Amino acid sequence: MSTELTVHTTMEEELFYPAMRDAGIDDEVLTEADEEHHVVETIMSELEGMDPDDENYDAKFKVMAENVEHHIGEEEKEMLTKMEKKSNADKLPEDLGELIMMRKEELMAEHAMLVKGSSS
């Protein structure tokens, strides 16, 4: 799960958010999204260093999951809605979805190589 979250976050930060900023989406919304990513990354890092039997593990995981759900809701309700309403939405690259998917494949391949290298 941490791989998927990390890959998703990287794709958004490298491609999606800059495209949204270029198209004139409210920077406050995007700055908040960046901070939400930071919170999830911090909690995920803490979880990776914890024993699942630790008394705080479940609570920490729940907080992270709630943060991710909140973030997704904001993206769907605020960012994408604002994007649809923007008259300059045509500033988004036509192939943004394709670029994001290509980057996802690259990141997943990099992760697979790291895992393979560490298990050798």
Secondary structure as UniProt FT lines:
FT   HELIX           2..11
FT   HELIX           12..16
FT   HELIX           17..22
FT   TURN            23..24
FT   HELIX           27..48
FT   TURN            52..53
FT   TURN            55..56
FT   HELIX           57..74
FT   HELIX           75..79
FT   HELIX           80..85
FT   TURN            87..88
FT   HELIX           89..91
FT   TURN            94..95
FT   HELIX           96..119
//
